């Protein structure tokens, strides 16, 4: 249920309404827009149906939310959510964010070199995996805490916000101390205990679509995070598993405008994992910008042939720099910037 407040609603009226709905066992979530303040109510449907919320002072109207993902939906919030990472780095606005870096953090010096090169090329956020979920238990699993230390140090030196994956609810506090964005990987999209845990933090969360998940399932997973009070969520289309085996996954390019139609959350695209081939990263990235994504997640490595993880889909720094130049032209054509 959504309660739309009058433009002249006072703080006293809002506080009174919040106090009363909490006594009814409802959980309120406030969203302040440019013209209106609305309150989303989560709780038993029978209470929502019989409680005359329209009579409360300051209330303009009450509307049901038809989508099962209530807080994530456009019905709850019409304005786009903008995730602020620093005064100059935001996701969800006119400027498209470029997130880049190695798949896995291998050592301090390599990460530093890559970070320097991608920043010069136009990247605004540094990525790097400290904990790596791998198909085989015998492949490189990441440096763990040491990798987090390297990531924070390099990010601070380069003045770049950082993002890394968290895989276990027990590691959330640890990763929060070192990274600016918590990434939930495709394999953990429906790890509901993990989603609840990151939802209790105020850290921005990048939620990747599961490899066999629908858009609705992605939005429902995001709802888990928002329902815990964390509205700083970024959705990521990274390709889904289909019958096609020519690429690592099949990039669902239609998911970007579809999600934006249904939700106020920003959407980024990961062309690296979608294709699994470095030669396809550029065309998929261009398509993603043209279709309206809010950011790109691109893997870059100075020596892909020696990379400990996903070298075959990593761009060389010079190829990444050329791609950013081309993306700027596409962004300009649709009224956006990079």
C-alpha positions as CSV (number, residue, x, y, z in Angstrom):
1,X,0.0,0.0,0.0
2,X,1.2,3.5,-0.8
3,X,0.2,6.6,1.2
4,X,0.6,9.8,-0.8
5,X,1.0,12.8,1.4
6,X,-0.3,16.3,0.7
7,X,2.4,18.8,-0.4
8,X,1.6,20.9,2.7
9,X,1.8,17.9,5.1
10,X,3.7,18.9,8.3
11,X,6.4,16.9,10.0
12,X,4.1,16.5,13.0
13,X,1.4,14.9,10.8
14,X,3.9,12.6,9.2
15,X,5.3,11.5,12.6
16,X,1.8,10.9,13.9
17,X,0.9,8.7,10.9
18,X,4.2,6.8,11.2
19,X,3.5,6.2,14.9
20,X,0.0,4.9,14.2
21,X,0.8,2.5,11.4
22,X,3.7,1.0,13.4
23,X,1.2,0.2,16.2
24,X,-0.9,-1.6,13.6
25,X,2.1,-3.9,12.9
26,X,2.9,-2.2,9.6
27,X,6.4,-1.3,8.5
28,X,6.7,2.2,6.8
29,X,9.2,3.2,4.2
30,X,9.4,6.9,3.3
31,X,10.3,8.1,-0.2
32,X,10.7,11.9,-0.6
33,X,10.3,13.0,-4.2
34,X,10.6,16.4,-5.8
35,X,6.9,17.2,-5.5
36,X,5.5,14.6,-3.1
37,X,6.4,12.5,-0.1
38,X,5.0,9.0,-0.1
39,X,5.1,6.2,2.5
40,X,5.1,2.6,1.4
41,X,3.5,0.2,4.0
42,X,4.6,-3.4,4.3
43,X,2.5,-5.7,6.5
44,X,-0.6,-8.0,6.7
45,X,-2.9,-7.4,3.8
46,X,-6.0,-7.6,6.0
47,X,-4.8,-4.7,8.1
48,X,-4.0,-2.6,5.0
49,X,-7.5,-3.3,3.6
50,X,-9.5,-2.3,6.7
51,X,-7.5,0.6,8.1
52,X,-8.9,3.9,6.8
53,X,-5.6,5.6,6.2
54,X,-7.3,8.3,4.0
55,X,-8.7,10.0,7.1
56,X,-5.3,10.8,8.7
57,X,-4.2,14.5,8.6
58,X,-1.8,15.2,5.8
59,X,-2.8,12.3,3.6
60,X,-3.9,13.0,0.1
61,X,-4.7,9.5,-1.1
62,X,-4.0,5.8,-0.6
63,X,-3.2,3.4,-3.4
64,X,-2.6,-0.3,-3.6
65,X,0.7,-1.6,-5.1
66,X,-0.1,-4.2,-7.7
67,X,3.5,-5.4,-8.2
68,X,4.8,-8.1,-5.8
69,X,8.0,-6.1,-5.5
70,X,6.5,-3.1,-3.7
71,X,9.5,-1.0,-2.7
72,X,11.3,-1.6,-5.9
73,X,8.4,-0.7,-8.1
74,X,7.7,2.5,-10.1
75,X,4.4,2.6,-8.3
76,X,6.3,3.2,-5.0
77,X,8.7,5.8,-6.5
78,X,8.4,7.4,-9.8
79,X,11.7,9.3,-9.8
80,X,14.9,7.4,-10.7
81,X,17.0,6.4,-7.7
82,X,20.5,8.0,-7.8
83,X,23.3,6.2,-5.9
84,X,25.8,8.7,-4.7
85,X,29.3,7.3,-4.1
86,X,31.2,10.6,-3.9
87,X,30.5,14.2,-4.9
88,X,31.6,13.4,-8.5
89,X,30.6,9.8,-8.8
90,X,26.9,8.8,-9.0
91,X,25.0,6.0,-10.6
92,X,21.5,6.6,-12.1
93,X,22.0,10.1,-13.4
94,X,22.7,11.6,-16.9
95,X,26.4,10.6,-16.7
96,X,26.9,6.8,-17.3
97,X,29.2,5.2,-14.8
98,X,32.1,3.1,-16.0
99,X,33.2,0.4,-13.6
100,X,36.4,-1.4,-14.6
101,X,39.3,-3.5,-13.3
102,X,40.5,-7.1,-13.1
103,X,38.2,-10.0,-12.4
104,X,40.4,-11.0,-9.5
105,X,42.8,-9.1,-7.4
106,X,46.1,-10.9,-7.9
107,X,48.6,-8.6,-6.2
108,X,49.0,-5.0,-5.2
109,X,51.2,-3.8,-8.1
110,X,49.1,-5.3,-10.9
111,X,45.9,-3.8,-9.4
112,X,47.6,-0.4,-9.0
113,X,48.8,-0.4,-12.6
114,X,45.4,-1.4,-14.0
115,X,43.6,1.2,-11.8
116,X,45.9,4.0,-13.1
117,X,45.3,3.1,-16.7
118,X,41.5,2.7,-16.5
119,X,41.2,6.0,-14.6
120,X,43.2,7.8,-17.3
121,X,40.8,6.2,-19.9
122,X,37.7,7.5,-18.1
123,X,36.6,4.8,-15.6
124,X,35.1,6.2,-12.4
125,X,34.8,3.1,-10.2
126,X,37.4,0.4,-9.5
127,X,36.4,-3.3,-9.5
128,X,38.3,-6.3,-8.3
129,X,37.4,-9.6,-6.7
130,X,38.9,-10.6,-3.4
131,X,36.5,-13.6,-2.9
132,X,36.0,-15.5,-6.2
133,X,33.1,-18.0,-6.6
134,X,34.5,-20.5,-9.1
135,X,33.0,-23.4,-10.8
136,X,35.9,-25.6,-10.0
137,X,37.2,-25.9,-6.4
138,X,40.7,-26.2,-7.7
139,X,40.9,-22.8,-9.4
140,X,42.0,-19.5,-7.9
141,X,39.5,-18.5,-5.2
142,X,40.8,-15.0,-4.5
143,X,43.2,-13.4,-1.9
144,X,40.4,-12.8,0.7
145,X,41.2,-10.1,3.2
146,X,44.6,-9.3,1.7
147,X,42.8,-8.5,-1.6
148,X,40.4,-6.2,0.2
149,X,43.3,-4.3,1.8
150,X,44.9,-3.9,-1.7
151,X,41.6,-2.7,-3.1
152,X,41.0,-0.1,-0.5
153,X,44.6,1.2,-0.7
154,X,44.6,1.5,-4.5
155,X,41.1,3.0,-4.5
156,X,42.2,5.7,-2.0
157,X,45.4,6.4,-4.0
158,X,43.5,6.8,-7.2
159,X,40.5,8.6,-5.6
160,X,38.1,6.0,-7.0
161,X,35.2,4.3,-5.3
162,X,35.6,0.5,-5.2
163,X,33.4,-2.5,-5.7
164,X,34.0,-6.2,-4.8
165,X,31.9,-9.3,-4.3
166,X,30.7,-10.6,-0.9
167,X,29.7,-14.2,-0.9
168,X,28.9,-15.1,2.7
169,X,26.7,-13.3,5.3
170,X,29.6,-13.7,7.8
171,X,31.9,-11.6,5.5
172,X,29.5,-8.6,5.1
173,X,31.0,-6.6,8.0
174,X,34.5,-7.3,6.8
175,X,33.8,-6.3,3.2
176,X,31.9,-3.2,4.3
177,X,35.1,-1.9,6.0
178,X,37.1,-2.0,2.8
179,X,34.8,-1.5,-0.2
180,X,32.3,1.2,-1.2
181,X,29.9,-1.1,-3.1
182,X,29.0,-4.6,-2.2
183,X,28.5,-6.9,-5.2
184,X,26.1,-9.8,-5.0
185,X,27.1,-12.2,-7.8
186,X,24.8,-14.2,-10.1
187,X,25.2,-17.4,-8.1
188,X,24.0,-15.6,-4.9
189,X,21.1,-13.6,-6.4
190,X,18.6,-15.8,-4.4
191,X,20.8,-16.3,-1.3
192,X,18.2,-14.6,0.8
193,X,20.1,-14.7,4.0
194,X,22.9,-12.8,2.3
195,X,20.4,-10.3,0.8
196,X,19.0,-9.6,4.2
197,X,22.4,-9.1,5.6
198,X,23.5,-6.5,3.0
199,X,20.0,-4.9,3.4
200,X,20.9,-4.1,7.0
201,X,23.8,-2.0,5.9
202,X,23.7,1.4,4.3
203,X,26.3,0.4,1.7
204,X,25.3,0.5,-2.0
205,X,24.7,-3.0,-3.3
206,X,25.1,-4.1,-6.9
207,X,22.8,-7.1,-7.4
208,X,23.6,-9.3,-10.5
209,X,20.8,-11.2,-12.2
210,X,21.0,-14.9,-11.7
211,X,22.1,-16.9,-14.7
212,X,18.7,-18.6,-15.1
213,X,16.6,-15.9,-13.4
214,X,13.7,-13.9,-14.8
215,X,13.5,-10.1,-14.5
216,X,10.7,-10.5,-11.9
217,X,12.9,-12.8,-9.8
218,X,15.7,-10.2,-10.0
219,X,13.3,-7.5,-8.8
220,X,12.0,-9.7,-6.0
221,X,15.6,-10.3,-4.8
222,X,16.1,-6.6,-4.8
223,X,13.0,-6.3,-2.7
224,X,14.7,-8.4,0.0
225,X,17.4,-5.7,0.3
226,X,15.1,-2.7,0.3
227,X,12.8,-4.3,2.8
228,X,15.6,-4.3,5.3
229,X,16.0,-0.5,4.9
230,X,18.8,-0.3,2.3
231,X,17.5,1.6,-0.8
232,X,21.0,1.9,-2.3
233,X,20.6,-0.9,-4.8
234,X,21.9,-1.1,-8.4
235,X,20.7,-3.9,-10.7
236,X,23.0,-5.6,-13.1
237,X,22.2,-7.5,-16.3
238,X,25.1,-9.9,-16.9
239,X,23.6,-12.3,-19.4
240,X,21.5,-15.4,-18.8
241,X,21.9,-19.1,-19.7
242,X,20.1,-20.1,-22.9
243,X,20.4,-22.9,-25.4
244,X,23.1,-20.8,-27.2
245,X,26.6,-21.9,-26.4
246,X,28.6,-19.7,-28.8
247,X,29.0,-17.2,-25.9
248,X,29.4,-17.6,-22.2
249,X,25.9,-16.3,-21.6
250,X,23.2,-14.5,-23.7
251,X,23.0,-10.8,-23.0
252,X,19.3,-9.9,-22.5
253,X,19.5,-6.3,-23.8
254,X,15.8,-5.9,-23.5
255,X,16.1,-6.3,-19.8
256,X,17.5,-2.8,-19.4
257,X,14.4,-0.8,-20.6
258,X,12.1,-3.4,-19.2
259,X,13.6,-3.0,-15.7
260,X,13.5,0.8,-16.0
261,X,9.9,0.6,-16.9
262,X,9.1,-1.5,-13.8
263,X,11.6,-0.1,-11.3
264,X,13.2,3.1,-10.1
265,X,16.5,1.4,-9.4
266,X,19.5,2.1,-11.7
267,X,20.6,-0.6,-14.1
268,X,24.2,-1.5,-15.2
269,X,25.3,-4.0,-17.8
270,X,28.2,-6.5,-17.6
271,X,29.3,-7.2,-21.2
272,X,32.3,-9.2,-20.0
273,X,30.4,-12.0,-18.3
274,X,27.6,-11.8,-20.9
275,X,30.0,-12.7,-23.7
276,X,33.0,-14.4,-22.1
277,X,35.0,-13.2,-25.1
278,X,37.0,-9.9,-25.1
279,X,36.2,-9.3,-28.8
280,X,32.5,-9.1,-28.1
281,X,32.8,-6.8,-25.0
282,X,32.9,-3.6,-27.1
283,X,29.8,-4.2,-29.3
284,X,27.8,-5.3,-26.3
285,X,28.9,-2.3,-24.3
286,X,27.9,0.0,-27.1
287,X,24.5,-1.6,-27.4
288,X,24.0,-1.3,-23.6
289,X,24.7,2.4,-23.7
290,X,22.4,2.9,-26.7
291,X,19.6,1.1,-24.9
292,X,19.8,3.3,-21.8
293,X,22.0,1.6,-19.2
294,X,23.2,3.7,-16.2
295,X,26.6,2.0,-16.1
296,X,29.0,-0.6,-17.5
297,X,31.0,-3.3,-15.6
298,X,34.0,-4.2,-17.7
299,X,37.0,-6.4,-16.9
300,X,40.4,-5.1,-17.8
301,X,43.9,-6.7,-17.4
302,X,47.4,-5.8,-18.5
303,X,48.2,-9.4,-19.3
304,X,45.0,-11.3,-19.9
305,X,47.0,-14.4,-21.0
306,X,48.4,-14.6,-17.4
307,X,45.2,-13.6,-15.5
308,X,44.2,-16.0,-12.7
309,X,40.5,-15.5,-13.5
310,X,38.6,-14.7,-16.8
311,X,41.5,-13.6,-18.9
312,X,39.7,-14.5,-22.1
313,X,37.0,-11.8,-21.5
314,X,39.3,-9.1,-20.2
315,X,40.3,-6.1,-22.3
316,X,43.8,-4.7,-22.6
317,X,44.0,-1.2,-21.2
318,X,44.5,0.3,-24.6
319,X,41.5,-1.4,-26.0
320,X,39.5,-0.3,-23.0
321,X,40.6,3.3,-23.6
322,X,39.5,3.1,-27.3
323,X,36.2,1.7,-26.2
324,X,35.5,4.5,-23.8
325,X,36.1,7.1,-26.6
326,X,33.6,5.3,-28.8
327,X,31.1,5.0,-26.0
328,X,31.3,8.8,-25.4
329,X,30.0,9.4,-29.0
330,X,27.0,7.0,-28.4
331,X,26.2,8.6,-25.1
332,X,26.2,12.1,-26.6
333,X,23.9,10.9,-29.4
334,X,21.2,9.9,-26.8
335,X,21.7,13.0,-24.6
336,X,24.0,11.5,-22.0
337,X,27.6,11.7,-21.0
338,X,30.5,9.4,-19.9
